[in-house]
Amino acid sequence: LYSPTSPDYAILRASRVVTERVALPLMPAREASPGEEVFALGYPGVSDSVTSSVSADIDSITITKGTISRFVTFEMENANAIQIDADINHGNSGGPLITEEGYVIGLNTWGVGDQDGTVNLALEIDYVIDRLNTLSESGELPDFSFTVIEDPDTAAPPAALESPTPSETV
């Protein structure tokens, strides 16, 4: 995905179909709203500085909770971004920003700050959707599919986040 005029991200293809995890659907960022709760997932190195071991396995992911502050154009990168108050630290970059319902709306990207404060930004997932569509249409990603939720009000929740049906008590 690298281009000198856009952020640097990679699409990775697993060597096998991963059945132990459920892929989360992508949702255009503007379907979410300022004030909505979001979760930034990633592996910030600072988390490992307080433990006795360094681990980046799937089960040691760090989750920070916050809200959408606003949608912005991040001038330094000429990219549409989501300003959030969830912390973005080194190692969170490239991790998903998800809604409470489990839809991916952004890629955690920047924590920009100084002594006056910090601004945390996630690249809108729309950039990724556009790139995936382009690569799929050009044949560069054969046999590749992904799900985009255009209307979250009518979509079923992601399978990974569905609540189990309570059992009846006798």
Secondary structure by P-SEA (a helix, b strand, c coil): cccccbbbbbbbbbccccccbbbbbbcccccccccbbbbbbcccccccccccccccccccbbbbbbbbccccccccccbbbbbcccccccccccccccccccccccccccccccccbbbbbbccaaaaaaaaaaaaaacccccbbbbbbccccccccccccccccccccc
